[in-house]
Amino acid sequence: MPLIPEEPQIHESAQGPRATPASGRTAQTPRPVPGPRPAAPSRPGHPGPLRPAPPVQRTPRDVAAKPAPSGPAAGAAAPVTPQIQLIPASVEGALDAAEEAVDLLLDSGRAPGDVLVITTGDQHPWATHELSFGEASYWAQHDAGDDVFYTDAAIAARAASRPVVVVAVNGGPEAAAVSALSLAHSRAGALLIVCGDPQRINSVLGAGV
């Protein structure tokens, strides 16, 4: 597509000598030209009144100077998929395994507020204790984000995302395990740790969690 001449070229021609029109009229009173006449400025010996190029003529030049990026849209973020770690444990030992995983995370430098723990069966003792003071106080601690937060599959949907989510498959119906693992997968920003029976966990994870 031909490019429109740059503006400096138009200004340079405006600064040059102005030839007297063949009609004898002075340059100060040019004959009005109805509508845009692109051929008039290029006529030999008669530059005529110079006009700035209309926006519709500058648009192709601007587009040529700044080509649109090709390929995927710039800034489109790829969906985040957390790393999944499985810690084998019995139903009775799943909660203890989750506690050990939390201790290792904190020892490795993770901040307590980075960790969310979800149980599928009995609640963690901390959650049971804090809920005894009322749900408002319990969720206020979650919103503060200062410490490890423990919840269970029945109410975990209210929990916000955290970098690390630990799931203790410590009982409960199959639906609770499916719900907890699906929710944990969506809430984990970087790491999902699942403690429980490997066969049961893999069957749930293989179902599209």
Accessible surface in RSA format (square Angstrom, percent):
REM  Atomic radii and reference values for relative SASA: ProtOr
REM  Chains: A
REM  Algorithm: Lee & Richards
REM  Probe-radius: 1.40
REM  Slices: 20
REM RES _ NUM      All-atoms   Total-Side   Main-Chain    Non-polar    All polar
REM                ABS   REL    ABS   REL    ABS   REL    ABS   REL    ABS   REL
RES MET A   1   164.91  85.4  92.18  61.0  72.73 173.2  70.02  59.5  94.89 125.7
RES PRO A   2   119.48  87.1 102.70  93.6  16.77  61.0 115.28  95.2   4.19  26.0
RES LEU A   3   111.01  61.8  87.17  62.4  23.84  59.9  87.17  61.2  23.84  64.1
RES ILE A   4    50.69  28.8  47.95  35.7   2.74   6.6  47.95  34.5   2.74   7.4
RES PRO A   5    77.96  56.8  67.51  61.5  10.46  38.0  77.25  63.8   0.71   4.4
RES GLU A   6    90.29  51.8  89.77  67.9   0.52   1.2  40.51  78.4  49.78  40.6
RES GLU A   7    45.05  25.9  45.05  34.1   0.00   0.0  37.06  71.7   8.00   6.5
RES PRO A   8    78.89  57.5  76.37  69.6   2.52   9.1  78.75  65.0   0.14   0.9
RES GLN A   9   104.98  58.7  96.72  70.7   8.26  19.7  32.51  69.2  72.47  55.0
RES ILE A  10    43.36  24.7  39.96  29.8   3.41   8.2  43.36  31.2   0.00   0.0
RES HIS A  11   104.17  56.9 103.45  71.9   0.73   1.9  71.25  73.4  32.93  38.3
RES GLU A  12   114.69  65.8 104.64  79.2  10.05  23.9  39.58  76.6  75.11  61.3
RES SER A  13    71.62  60.5  44.56  59.5  27.06  62.3  52.04 110.8  19.58  27.4
RES ALA A  14    51.35  47.2  29.74  45.9  21.61  49.2  32.82  46.2  18.53  49.1
RES GLN A  15   150.31  84.1 113.78  83.2  36.53  87.0  45.06  95.9 105.25  79.8
RES GLY A  16    29.41  36.3   0.00   N/A  29.41  36.3  23.04  63.2   6.37  14.3
RES PRO A  17   139.00 101.3 110.06 100.3  28.94 105.2 121.95 100.7  17.05 106.0
RES ARG A  18   136.81  57.4 108.65  55.4  28.16  67.0  47.42  64.8  89.39  54.2
RES ALA A  19    49.55  45.6  33.33  51.4  16.22  36.9  43.46  61.2   6.10  16.1
RES THR A  20   101.64  72.3  79.60  80.7  22.04  52.5  47.10  63.3  54.54  82.5
RES PRO A  21    23.18  16.9  19.53  17.8   3.65  13.3  19.59  16.2   3.59  22.3
RES ALA A  22   112.65 103.6  69.29 106.9  43.36  98.6  81.36 114.6  31.29  82.9
RES SER A  23    71.97  60.8  29.89  39.9  42.08  96.9  40.86  87.0  31.11  43.6
RES GLY A  24    55.90  68.9   0.00   N/A  55.90  68.9  30.72  84.3  25.19  56.4
RES ARG A  25   111.52  46.8 105.60  53.8   5.92  14.1  55.54  75.9  55.97  33.9
RES THR A  26    81.36  57.9  74.89  75.9   6.47  15.4  71.17  95.6  10.19  15.4
RES ALA A  27    28.07  25.8  18.11  27.9   9.97  22.7  20.68  29.1   7.40  19.6
RES GLN A  28   151.74  84.9 122.35  89.4  29.39  70.0  67.01 142.6  84.73  64.3
RES THR A  29    85.75  61.0  77.47  78.5   8.27  19.7  74.17  99.6  11.58  17.5
RES PRO A  30    60.91  44.4  41.02  37.4  19.89  72.3  48.98  40.4  11.93  74.1
RES ARG A  31   129.55  54.4 117.62  60.0  11.93  28.4  51.20  70.0  78.35  47.5
RES PRO A  32   116.98  85.3 100.18  91.3  16.80  61.1 111.69  92.2   5.30  32.9
RES VAL A  33    24.06  15.8  12.95  11.7  11.12  26.8  13.22  11.5  10.84  29.4
RES PRO A  34   115.35  84.1  89.92  82.0  25.43  92.4 102.36  84.5  12.98  80.7
RES GLY A  35    42.03  51.8   0.00   N/A  42.03  51.8  28.73  78.9  13.29  29.8
RES PRO A  36   105.95  77.2  89.85  81.9  16.10  58.5  90.12  74.4  15.83  98.4
RES ARG A  37    92.04  38.6  81.40  41.5  10.64  25.3  25.04  34.2  67.00  40.6
RES PRO A  38   113.07  82.4  87.17  79.5  25.89  94.1  98.58  81.4  14.49  90.0
RES ALA A  39    75.49  69.4  66.79 103.1   8.70  19.8  71.92 101.3   3.58   9.5
RES ALA A  40    23.26  21.4  17.46  26.9   5.81  13.2  22.39  31.5   0.87   2.3
RES PRO A  41    57.92  42.2  43.07  39.3  14.84  54.0  43.26  35.7  14.66  91.1
RES SER A  42    88.82  75.1  58.29  77.8  30.53  70.3  54.18 115.4  34.64  48.5
RES ARG A  43   121.27  50.9 112.89  57.5   8.38  19.9  54.91  75.0  66.36  40.2
RES PRO A  44   126.95  92.5  99.23  90.5  27.72 100.8 110.73  91.4  16.21 100.8
RES GLY A  45    56.12  69.2   0.00   N/A  56.12  69.2  34.50  94.7  21.63  48.4
RES HIS A  46    45.25  24.7  44.33  30.8   0.92   2.3  32.10  33.1  13.15  15.3
RES PRO A  47    46.92  34.2  45.32  41.3   1.59   5.8  46.65  38.5   0.27   1.7
RES GLY A  48    12.48  15.4   0.00   N/A  12.48  15.4   6.25  17.1   6.23  14.0
RES PRO A  49    51.15  37.3  41.11  37.5  10.04  36.5  45.77  37.8   5.38  33.4
RES LEU A  50    65.76  36.6  35.66  25.5  30.10  75.7  36.06  25.3  29.70  79.9
RES ARG A  51   128.57  54.0 112.51  57.4  16.06  38.2  47.59  65.0  80.98  49.1
RES PRO A  52   104.61  76.2  93.25  85.0  11.36  41.3  96.16  79.4   8.45  52.5
RES ALA A  53    12.03  11.1   6.04   9.3   5.99  13.6  10.30  14.5   1.72   4.6
RES PRO A  54    53.93  39.3  48.31  44.0   5.62  20.4  53.93  44.5   0.00   0.0
RES PRO A  55    93.07  67.8  91.47  83.4   1.60   5.8  92.41  76.3   0.65   4.1
RES VAL A  56   115.35  75.9 102.55  92.8  12.80  30.8 108.08  93.9   7.27  19.7
RES GLN A  57    66.44  37.2  63.37  46.3   3.07   7.3  15.80  33.6  50.64  38.4
RES ARG A  58    74.30  31.2  74.30  37.9   0.00   0.0  14.46  19.8  59.84  36.3
RES THR A  59    72.26  51.4  70.70  71.7   1.56   3.7  52.10  70.0  20.15  30.5
RES PRO A  60    35.57  25.9  32.35  29.5   3.22  11.7  35.57  29.4   0.00   0.0
RES ARG A  61    32.12  13.5  31.58  16.1   0.54   1.3   9.29  12.7  22.82  13.8
RES ASP A  62    75.95  53.2  72.12  71.8   3.83   9.1  27.26  64.2  48.69  48.6
RES VAL A  63    88.51  58.2  83.73  75.8   4.77  11.5  87.38  75.9   1.13   3.1
RES ALA A  64    51.98  47.8  21.72  33.5  30.26  68.8  32.34  45.5  19.64  52.0
RES ALA A  65    76.70  70.5  42.03  64.9  34.67  78.9  52.95  74.6  23.75  62.9
RES LYS A  66   170.84  83.3 154.57  94.8  16.26  38.7 101.66  91.5  69.17  73.7
RES PRO A  67   105.28  76.7  85.66  78.1  19.63  71.3  89.21  73.7  16.08  99.9
RES ALA A  68    88.86  81.7  61.47  94.9  27.39  62.3  65.77  92.6  23.09  61.2
RES PRO A  69   110.15  80.3  80.42  73.3  29.73 108.1  91.40  75.5  18.75 116.5
RES SER A  70   109.52  92.5  80.09 106.9  29.43  67.8  50.89 108.4  58.63  82.1
RES GLY A  71    62.92  77.6   0.00   N/A  62.92  77.6  31.82  87.3  31.10  69.7
RES PRO A  72   127.38  92.8 103.98  94.8  23.40  85.0 116.43  96.1  10.95  68.0
RES ALA A  73    80.95  74.4  57.41  88.6  23.55  53.6  68.73  96.8  12.22  32.4
RES ALA A  74    90.56  83.3  53.70  82.9  36.86  83.9  63.22  89.0  27.34  72.4
RES GLY A  75    83.07 102.4   0.00   N/A  83.07 102.4  45.35 124.5  37.71  84.5
RES ALA A  76    76.10  70.0  39.23  60.5  36.88  83.9  49.80  70.1  26.31  69.7
RES ALA A  77    97.42  89.6  61.24  94.5  36.19  82.3  69.30  97.6  28.12  74.5
RES ALA A  78    81.14  74.6  60.67  93.6  20.47  46.6  65.63  92.4  15.50  41.1
RES PRO A  79   126.04  91.9 100.56  91.7  25.48  92.6 112.37  92.8  13.67  84.9
RES VAL A  80   116.97  77.0  86.35  78.2  30.61  73.8  90.45  78.6  26.52  71.9
RES THR A  81   105.87  75.3  79.46  80.6  26.42  63.0  53.32  71.6  52.55  79.4
RES PRO A  82     6.79   4.9   1.93   1.8   4.86  17.7   2.25   1.9   4.54  28.2
RES GLN A  83   110.75  61.9 100.05  73.1  10.71  25.5  39.09  83.2  71.67  54.4
RES ILE A  84    69.83  39.7  42.56  31.7  27.27  65.7  42.56  30.6  27.27  74.0
RES GLN A  85    74.75  41.8  70.65  51.6   4.10   9.8  22.31  47.5  52.44  39.8
RES LEU A  86    60.79  33.9  34.46  24.7  26.33  66.2  34.46  24.2  26.33  70.8
RES ILE A  87    55.92  31.8  55.40  41.3   0.52   1.3  55.92  40.3   0.00   0.0
RES PRO A  88    92.66  67.5  74.95  68.3  17.70  64.4  75.30  62.2  17.35 107.8
RES ALA A  89    21.28  19.6   4.88   7.5  16.40  37.3  18.02  25.4   3.25   8.6
RES SER A  90    65.81  55.6  49.31  65.8  16.50  38.0  45.30  96.5  20.50  28.7
RES VAL A  91    64.59  42.5  59.85  54.2   4.74  11.4  60.32  52.4   4.27  11.6
RES GLU A  92   148.96  85.5 120.15  90.9  28.80  68.6  74.97 145.0  73.99  60.4
RES GLY A  93    23.20  28.6   0.00   N/A  23.20  28.6  20.39  55.9   2.81   6.3
RES ALA A  94     0.00   0.0   0.00   0.0   0.00   0.0   0.00   0.0   0.00   0.0
RES LEU A  95    36.31  20.2  36.23  25.9   0.08   0.2  36.23  25.4   0.08   0.2
RES ASP A  96    94.09  65.9  92.38  92.0   1.71   4.0  22.67  53.4  71.42  71.2
RES ALA A  97    12.88  11.8   9.27  14.3   3.61   8.2  11.54  16.3   1.34   3.5
RES ALA A  98     1.01   0.9   0.95   1.5   0.06   0.1   1.01   1.4   0.00   0.0
RES GLU A  99    54.29  31.2  53.67  40.6   0.62   1.5  29.65  57.4  24.64  20.1
RES GLU A 100   113.40  65.1 111.79  84.6   1.61   3.8  37.85  73.2  75.54  61.7
RES ALA A 101     4.87   4.5   1.26   1.9   3.61   8.2   3.97   5.6   0.91   2.4
RES VAL A 102     3.31   2.2   3.31   3.0   0.00   0.0   3.31   2.9   0.00   0.0
RES ASP A 103    77.92  54.6  76.20  75.8   1.72   4.1  21.98  51.7  55.94  55.8
RES LEU A 104   124.68  69.4 120.59  86.3   4.09  10.3 121.03  85.0   3.64   9.8
RES LEU A 105    18.91  10.5  17.83  12.8   1.08   2.7  18.60  13.1   0.31   0.8
RES LEU A 106    61.72  34.4  46.11  33.0  15.60  39.2  46.62  32.7  15.09  40.6
RES ASP A 107   121.90  85.4  84.83  84.4  37.07  87.7  30.94  72.8  90.96  90.7
RES SER A 108    90.58  76.5  46.66  62.3  43.92 101.2  51.60 109.9  38.98  54.6
RES GLY A 109    64.42  79.4   0.00   N/A  64.42  79.4  35.35  97.0  29.06  65.1
RES ARG A 110    80.84  33.9  71.07  36.2   9.77  23.3  15.63  21.4  65.22  39.5
RES ALA A 111    50.66  46.6  44.52  68.7   6.14  14.0  49.31  69.4   1.35   3.6
RES PRO A 112    54.47  39.7  54.47  49.7   0.00   0.0  54.47  45.0   0.00   0.0
RES GLY A 113    16.98  20.9   0.00   N/A  16.98  20.9   5.98  16.4  11.01  24.7
RES ASP A 114    35.68  25.0  35.68  35.5   0.00   0.0   0.00   0.0  35.68  35.6
RES VAL A 115     0.00   0.0   0.00   0.0   0.00   0.0   0.00   0.0   0.00   0.0
RES LEU A 116     0.36   0.2   0.36   0.3   0.00   0.0   0.36   0.3   0.00   0.0
RES VAL A 117     0.71   0.5   0.71   0.6   0.00   0.0   0.71   0.6   0.00   0.0
RES ILE A 118     0.03   0.0   0.03   0.0   0.00   0.0   0.03   0.0   0.00   0.0
RES THR A 119     0.13   0.1   0.11   0.1   0.02   0.0   0.11   0.1   0.02   0.0
RES THR A 120     8.57   6.1   0.00   0.0   8.57  20.4   0.28   0.4   8.30  12.5
RES GLY A 121    24.57  30.3   0.00   N/A  24.57  30.3  10.20  28.0  14.37  32.2
RES ASP A 122   117.74  82.5 110.97 110.5   6.77  16.0  31.35  73.8  86.39  86.2
RES GLN A 123    59.43  33.2  44.80  32.7  14.63  34.8  16.20  34.5  43.23  32.8
RES HIS A 124    17.16   9.4  16.66  11.6   0.50   1.3  14.83  15.3   2.33   2.7
RES PRO A 125    90.62  66.0  81.13  74.0   9.50  34.5  86.40  71.3   4.22  26.2
RES TRP A 126    63.14  25.3  56.08  27.1   7.06  16.6  44.75  23.9  18.39  29.8
RES ALA A 127     0.49   0.4   0.49   0.8   0.00   0.0   0.49   0.7   0.00   0.0
RES THR A 128    76.05  54.1  71.70  72.7   4.35  10.4  64.28  86.3  11.77  17.8
RES HIS A 129   102.95  56.3  96.72  67.2   6.23  15.9  63.65  65.6  39.30  45.7
RES GLU A 130    24.67  14.2  24.66  18.7   0.01   0.0   0.00   0.0  24.67  20.1
RES LEU A 131    40.62  22.6  27.00  19.3  13.62  34.2  27.29  19.2  13.33  35.9
RES SER A 132    86.05  72.7  42.89  57.2  43.16  99.4  48.77 103.9  37.28  52.2
RES PHE A 133   129.78  64.9  98.18  60.8  31.60  82.2 105.72  64.1  24.06  68.9
RES GLY A 134    30.58  37.7   0.00   N/A  30.58  37.7  29.71  81.5   0.87   1.9
RES GLU A 135   103.21  59.3  97.94  74.1   5.27  12.6  33.82  65.4  69.40  56.7
RES ALA A 136    88.11  81.0  68.46 105.7  19.65  44.7  78.85 111.0   9.26  24.5
RES SER A 137    48.88  41.3  39.55  52.8   9.33  21.5  26.24  55.9  22.64  31.7
RES TYR A 138     0.13   0.1   0.13   0.1   0.00   0.0   0.00   0.0   0.13   0.2
RES TRP A 139     7.20   2.9   7.20   3.5   0.00   0.0   3.88   2.1   3.33   5.4
RES ALA A 140    56.20  51.7  45.45  70.1  10.75  24.4  50.24  70.8   5.96  15.8
RES GLN A 141    67.80  37.9  58.47  42.7   9.33  22.2  33.91  72.2  33.89  25.7
RES HIS A 142    14.52   7.9  10.27   7.1   4.24  10.9   8.76   9.0   5.76   6.7
RES ASP A 143   107.05  75.0  73.77  73.4  33.28  78.7  33.23  78.2  73.82  73.6
RES ALA A 144    61.59  56.6  29.80  46.0  31.79  72.3  41.98  59.1  19.61  51.9
RES GLY A 145    31.21  38.5   0.00   N/A  31.21  38.5  14.72  40.4  16.49  36.9
RES ASP A 146   113.55  79.5  91.48  91.1  22.07  52.2  36.99  87.1  76.57  76.4
RES ASP A 147    84.86  59.4  81.73  81.3   3.13   7.4  25.57  60.2  59.29  59.1
RES VAL A 148    10.54   6.9   7.17   6.5   3.37   8.1   7.17   6.2   3.37   9.1
RES PHE A 149     2.40   1.2   2.40   1.5   0.00   0.0   2.40   1.5   0.00   0.0
RES TYR A 150    21.49  10.0  21.49  12.2   0.00   0.0  10.88   8.2  10.60  13.1
RES THR A 151     0.49   0.3   0.00   0.0   0.49   1.2   0.32   0.4   0.17   0.3
RES ASP A 152    12.53   8.8  12.53  12.5   0.00   0.0   3.55   8.3   8.98   9.0
RES ALA A 153    17.54  16.1   5.40   8.3  12.15  27.6   5.85   8.2  11.70  31.0
RES ALA A 154    93.31  85.8  50.03  77.2  43.28  98.5  62.60  88.2  30.71  81.3
RES ILE A 155    54.28  30.9  47.21  35.2   7.07  17.0  53.31  38.4   0.97   2.6
RES ALA A 156     0.00   0.0   0.00   0.0   0.00   0.0   0.00   0.0   0.00   0.0
RES ALA A 157    72.32  66.5  60.57  93.5  11.75  26.7  60.77  85.6  11.56  30.6
RES ARG A 158   145.60  61.1 121.56  62.0  24.05  57.3  53.77  73.5  91.84  55.7
RES ALA A 159     2.27   2.1   0.10   0.2   2.16   4.9   0.10   0.1   2.16   5.7
RES ALA A 160    56.37  51.8  48.11  74.2   8.27  18.8  56.31  79.3   0.06   0.2
RES SER A 161    75.29  63.6  52.40  69.9  22.89  52.7  31.95  68.0  43.34  60.7
RES ARG A 162    17.62   7.4  13.60   6.9   4.02   9.6  10.04  13.7   7.57   4.6
RES PRO A 163    48.37  35.2  45.47  41.5   2.89  10.5  47.88  39.5   0.49   3.0
RES VAL A 164     0.00   0.0   0.00   0.0   0.00   0.0   0.00   0.0   0.00   0.0
RES VAL A 165     0.00   0.0   0.00   0.0   0.00   0.0   0.00   0.0   0.00   0.0
RES VAL A 166     0.00   0.0   0.00   0.0   0.00   0.0   0.00   0.0   0.00   0.0
RES VAL A 167     0.00   0.0   0.00   0.0   0.00   0.0   0.00   0.0   0.00   0.0
RES ALA A 168     0.00   0.0   0.00   0.0   0.00   0.0   0.00   0.0   0.00   0.0
RES VAL A 169     1.82   1.2   1.08   1.0   0.74   1.8   1.08   0.9   0.74   2.0
RES ASN A 170    21.43  14.8   8.96   8.7  12.47  30.0   4.52  10.9  16.91  16.3
RES GLY A 171    14.45  17.8   0.00   N/A  14.45  17.8  14.45  39.7   0.00   0.0
RES GLY A 172    40.00  49.3   0.00   N/A  40.00  49.3  16.29  44.7  23.72  53.1
RES PRO A 173    94.80  69.1  82.02  74.8  12.78  46.5  93.99  77.6   0.81   5.0
RES GLU A 174    90.40  51.9  82.80  62.6   7.61  18.1  57.12 110.5  33.28  27.2
RES ALA A 175    73.70  67.8  61.43  94.8  12.27  27.9  68.09  95.9   5.61  14.9
RES ALA A 176    18.89  17.4  12.37  19.1   6.52  14.8  18.35  25.8   0.54   1.4
RES ALA A 177     0.61   0.6   0.61   0.9   0.00   0.0   0.61   0.9   0.00   0.0
RES VAL A 178    61.95  40.8  61.95  56.1   0.00   0.0  61.95  53.8   0.00   0.0
RES SER A 179    57.61  48.7  48.37  64.6   9.24  21.3  30.20  64.3  27.41  38.4
RES ALA A 180     0.37   0.3   0.00   0.0   0.37   0.8   0.37   0.5   0.00   0.0
RES LEU A 181     0.71   0.4   0.71   0.5   0.00   0.0   0.71   0.5   0.00   0.0
RES SER A 182    54.38  46.0  50.15  66.9   4.23   9.7  13.36  28.5  41.02  57.5
RES LEU A 183    27.50  15.3  22.92  16.4   4.59  11.5  27.00  19.0   0.50   1.3
RES ALA A 184     0.00   0.0   0.00   0.0   0.00   0.0   0.00   0.0   0.00   0.0
RES HIS A 185    49.11  26.8  45.13  31.4   3.99  10.2  26.75  27.6  22.37  26.0
RES SER A 186    72.28  61.1  41.17  54.9  31.11  71.7  47.03 100.1  25.25  35.4
RES ARG A 187    50.93  21.4  50.55  25.8   0.38   0.9   4.10   5.6  46.83  28.4
RES ALA A 188     7.13   6.6   0.00   0.0   7.13  16.2   0.15   0.2   6.98  18.5
RES GLY A 189    35.20  43.4   0.00   N/A  35.20  43.4  28.09  77.1   7.12  15.9
RES ALA A 190    49.44  45.5  36.68  56.6  12.76  29.0  41.26  58.1   8.18  21.7
RES LEU A 191    23.11  12.9  23.11  16.5   0.00   0.0  23.11  16.2   0.00   0.0
RES LEU A 192     0.00   0.0   0.00   0.0   0.00   0.0   0.00   0.0   0.00   0.0
RES ILE A 193     6.69   3.8   6.69   5.0   0.00   0.0   6.69   4.8   0.00   0.0
RES VAL A 194     0.28   0.2   0.28   0.3   0.00   0.0   0.28   0.2   0.00   0.0
RES CYS A 195     0.00   0.0   0.00   0.0   0.00   0.0   0.00   0.0   0.00   0.0
RES GLY A 196     0.05   0.1   0.00   N/A   0.05   0.1   0.05   0.1   0.00   0.0
RES ASP A 197    60.73  42.5  58.66  58.4   2.07   4.9  16.83  39.6  43.90  43.8
RES PRO A 198    46.49  33.9  46.49  42.4   0.00   0.0  46.49  38.4   0.00   0.0
RES GLN A 199   148.55  83.1 139.52 102.0   9.03  21.5  47.77 101.7 100.79  76.4
RES ARG A 200    47.76  20.1  42.27  21.5   5.49  13.1  32.09  43.9  15.68   9.5
RES ILE A 201     0.80   0.5   0.47   0.3   0.34   0.8   0.80   0.6   0.00   0.0
RES ASN A 202    81.59  56.3  74.13  71.6   7.46  18.0  25.08  60.4  56.51  54.6
RES SER A 203    69.76  59.0  46.83  62.5  22.94  52.8  51.48 109.6  18.29  25.6
RES VAL A 204     4.38   2.9   2.28   2.1   2.10   5.1   4.38   3.8   0.00   0.0
RES LEU A 205    33.96  18.9  23.60  16.9  10.36  26.0  23.78  16.7  10.18  27.4
RES GLY A 206    69.19  85.3   0.00   N/A  69.19  85.3  36.95 101.4  32.25  72.2
RES ALA A 207    82.87  76.2  39.72  61.3  43.16  98.2  52.60  74.1  30.27  80.2
RES GLY A 208    71.19  87.8   0.00   N/A  71.19  87.8  38.64 106.0  32.55  72.9
RES VAL A 209    34.79  22.9   6.00   5.4  28.80  69.4  17.74  15.4  17.06  46.3
END  Absolute sums over single chains surface
CHAIN  1 A    12650.6       9628.1       3022.5       8053.4       4597.2
END  Absolute sums over all chains
TOTAL         12650.6       9628.1       3022.5       8053.4       4597.2
